[in-house]
Amino acid sequence: MERHGAEVVVGDVLQLSIGNILCADGLVIDSGDLAVDESTLTGESDIVPKSAAKAPFVLSGTGVQGGTG
């Protein structure tokens, strides 16, 4: 199911997969090798691994480059 950014509210749980652009900041609660491109915010070209235990924050405007979450 695809959701427009204006439809996302605090407390929503979203499924992320390759190609998604995040429309809101959030927390990872479960992931399968989730990797995010944060270059739009940081300028760094490295893909950043995300998991609930380490690096749980995902940021609006970044893109999913690998895995699911």
C-alpha positions in Angstrom: 0.0 0.0 0.0 1.4 3.4 -1.0 0.7 6.4 1.2 1.1 10.1 0.4 3.2 12.0 3.0 0.2 14.1 4.1 -1.6 10.8 5.1 1.2 9.8 7.6 0.6 10.7 11.2 2.4 10.2 14.5 2.2 6.5 15.5 1.8 5.1 12.0 3.8 1.9 11.3 5.1 1.8 7.7 6.7 -1.0 5.7 9.8 0.1 3.8 11.4 -1.5 0.8 13.9 -0.7 -1.9 13.0 2.4 -3.8 10.9 4.1 -1.1 11.6 7.7 -0.3 10.8 8.4 3.3 8.1 11.1 3.8 8.7 11.4 7.5 11.3 10.9 10.2 10.9 7.6 12.0 12.2 4.7 14.1 13.1 1.3 12.8 11.3 -1.4 14.9 12.3 -4.4 12.7 14.4 -4.7 9.6 15.9 -7.2 7.1 19.2 -5.7 6.1 17.7 -2.2 5.7 20.1 0.3 4.1 19.3 3.9 3.5 20.9 6.6 1.3 21.3 9.7 3.4 23.3 11.7 0.8 20.6 14.2 0.3 21.0 15.3 3.9 24.7 14.6 4.7 26.4 14.8 1.3 28.1 11.5 2.1 27.7 8.9 -0.6 27.9 5.9 1.7 24.8 3.8 2.2 23.9 3.6 5.9 22.7 0.3 7.5 19.7 0.7 9.8 18.4 -1.7 12.5 16.3 -1.4 15.7 19.4 -2.2 17.8 21.9 0.1 16.0 21.2 3.3 14.1 17.3 3.1 14.5 16.5 6.5 13.1 15.4 7.1 9.5 15.1 10.6 8.1 12.6 12.3 5.8 13.8 12.7 2.3 16.2 9.7 2.3 15.8 6.7 0.1 15.8 2.9 0.8 18.6 1.3 -1.1 18.5 -2.2 0.3 16.5 -4.6 2.5 13.2 -4.0 4.2 12.1 -2.4 7.4 
